[in-house]
Amino acid sequence: MIERFQLLRNVGQFNSVSEGAHLPLTRLNLIYAENGRGKTTLATILKSLSTGDSAAVMERRRLGSNNPPHIIIALAGQSDAIFQNGSWSFTEPDVVVFDDAFVAANVCSGMAIETAHKQNLHELILGAQGVLLNAALQKHVVAVEEHNRALRQKSDAIPAGARGPLTVDRFCGLALDPDIDAKLETARRNLAAAKSADAVRSRAEFLALSLPAFDMDAIDTLLARTLPDLEADAAARVRDHLRRLGKGGEAWVGEGMGRVASVSADRTGEVCPFCAQDLAGSLLIGHYQAYFSEAYNALKRAITHVGQGINTTHGGDAPAAFERSVRVASENREFWKTFTDIPAVEVDTAAIARDWSAAREAVLTVLRAKAAAPLEAMSLSTEARTAIDRHHEHREAISMLSNTLLARNDAIGVVREKASGANVATLSSDLEKLTAVKARHETATAVLCDDYLSEKASKAKTEKQRTAARAALDQYRKDIFPAYETAINDYLARFNAGFRLGSVTSVNNRGGSSATYNVLINNVEVALTGDGGPSFKNTLSAGDRNTLALAFFFASLNQDARLANKLVVIDDPMTSLDEHRRLTTIQEMQRLYDRVSQMVVLSHSKPFLCSIWESADKATRSAMRIARDGRGSKLATWDIRQDSVTQHDRRHQLVRHYIRTGDDANEREVAAALRPILEAFMRVAHPERFPPGSLLGPFIDVCRQRHGRADEVLSPGDTAELRALLDYANRFHHDSNPAWETAVVNDQELLDFATRTLNFAR
């Protein structure tokens, strides 16, 4: 409850007003002011105290003032509410204000009803509890919008190239696959094979790779072979002799030995094929026969055979063929590795060729030496064996590689089989999905997706809360809107309005919730807006619109559970109201006054305020006025009783006071008051004969004419008395006595006529 306006400084018409500190407020407070003196400023201050809207006060900063508004309002049982430095020390939400701003916010702006009016009216209908429910809903609605904005930002942060054709939701929802790399590689190979199906079908599989071995046991055995039955001494003499024969000597002698039998066929003994001499006595011939025996020749043939075999197996085209097979294997590997796992073909053919050649030449060298001296036991040198070992190491490595490559031929067969019946589109889609799974769980992208999913989960939670808040609000609205419609129409009936409201309902829209309704005139629905036809703006007068606003205001207070704690401020409710609604407005305000904590009524109409004053409890009413103070305004006491008394009452009081006291200070005013007292009496006593504007002279003539008749107005005695009283009173009026201002007033005469006038007017 407000106790006083302690200070009003630098706001509206109030420069530095502290007189309010001496004007206590009661439960009912009537404040009179002429237009432009500061009523609306006071109403705005009280509304700002309720809402905390500092802009409403700041925009009323006093013109020409160098300092901002400073306001102090004393509240019962609380510290003072102070507006300073652009804000209130605290707010008092139990203050509710009806003023032009209420109409403009909740009903219409001029003749137009806009979206904001419907939204504000929606909150007004809902009341405090409904506003809390609606605020909770709107909080969740705003939060969902914030989530949507955040989701768009976080969605845009996820690279489009990473998610491919997938939506952000599907992409971020891809589960982690620990085998993704293997599956991805398989998918790539399957797709590549499908795209190259013809090449896959015609490409050869791997063939075996190999290097020939050196048969070391055979070589060692051959090199160690000799002819045990050939004496070494004889063999030495033969070789010595053959050396003396020169190049080709051994072959020449060997051929000759082969001809001994043929030339000796018809002889008793063997003869020389050259000279036909008897060979029986030659010692050398026996050695020749042993040297050029079949065993000897077989040994030489073996040496030659082995040498030729090595040349065939390890020489000639063999190295080039091996190198070619390795090249083919490498090319096959390059082809097939796209479709399946193929080991690398890393073969240093140059090194192999070098070591292979070295081993071959080492063996052939010793075989040549053996061929030159077949009967001499020989062996491979350490260098030769080392070269052969290196070759055999290469051979083992090639064998292992060959086995590995041959083992992949089964996989190649599977690739061929799949490629022959594969669907490229399906495989492409599978690869895209697997690629997306891989990209989804890359470190940088995973962070972005997790952030997006977290925001999405938060949004889902908020949407659930929004749904629950909407359900609670909808249920509340189902209960409150019908009751509000009934209350509105009840007030409109009391205000004698020629219209009612129909279909007062709530609707949800993107901007929140709003109220909608129809105006019913003669049971015909009139839309709030319309093009050319009947509508709110062309069917309701300014008085109707203000009446509707008052009905909205009173109906909303009916729904307020804290109505008993409310301080109700009503600023000029009679603005634009028709006169026939004045009494009902006062009656409704009286009913409301009994149900609230405090009421403040501001108006520029003294009769309106006086009517309220007369019917109010004398113990709880007070009145003040906003008066001019130089170029500004101030708060002052208002003797409302003086303004409540009519001019007729003042005249009666003046005459009675004169009769009672004999005070001669106002004799002329008393004399001038007698005729208006008589005229006022006649208008009440004979309204049909003495309407407003009538004169007593002609009225007396009518009375005389009707003496003794059925329609007699006054008796002859009363008529004569009225004539006498009028004749005296006319002496003090300008229209009946040009010298009225100088007419002599006799105290005894005036006392007589004053007493007779009051007696007659009873």
CORPE-V780621 format. One record per helix or strand of 3 or more residues. SS is the DSSP state (H for helix, E for strand). FROM is the first residue (numbers start at 1). TO is the last residue. Records with the same first field share a line. If there is no record, write none. Layout:
SS->FROM-TO + FROM-TO
//
This chain:
E->2-11 + 14-17 + 28-33 + 70-75 + 81-84 + 95-98 + 500-509 + 512-521 + 524-527 + 567-571 + 598-603 + 621-629 + 632-637
H->19-22 + 39-51 + 54-58 + 100-106 + 115-157 + 160-163 + 168-172 + 180-195 + 197-202 + 216-224 + 232-245 + 249-263 + 283-291 + 294-314 + 318-336 + 349-372 + 382-407 + 409-420 + 424-440 + 443-494 + 536-539 + 542-558 + 563-565 + 579-593 + 606-615 + 618-620 + 640-644 + 647-661 + 664-685 + 696-705 + 716-730 + 747-760
//
